[in-house]
């Protein structure tokens, strides 16, 4: 993950934790079962004496805005993730194009090298009448190979 994406993601997680804590604090039930007192966010089970329902303190000031902040941060996080995915996809396409171009260049250079090799062999085995033409053909094949492939 990129470093510039960590801070917004951490902020989204913190806001989510705050919102979760706010949502959990609704009602607390005090139940007595066989002389043991237990507290739960669910009503007392059958056969348990409900002692009381405890009042939950109000949410701290600004908690209402936390939900809006969380939604805003989630949207920002989603936008950053979408942007990152687009960049990764574009880079993958560019890498694929470069690989295809490199393969085509290797193939073209291999063909030119083979043509040069054959022209050199023809020049070595040529008779006096054809020797000049064969040497010229070999020289041109070598120049084409050097120009295209840098060898």
PyMOL commands that set and color helices and strands:
alter all, ss='L'
color gray80, all
select helices_A, chain A and resi 3-24+63-125+128-149
alter helices_A, ss='H'
color red, helices_A
select strands_A, chain A and resi 28-33+36-40+49-54
alter strands_A, ss='S'
color yellow, strands_A
deselect
rebuild
show_as cartoon
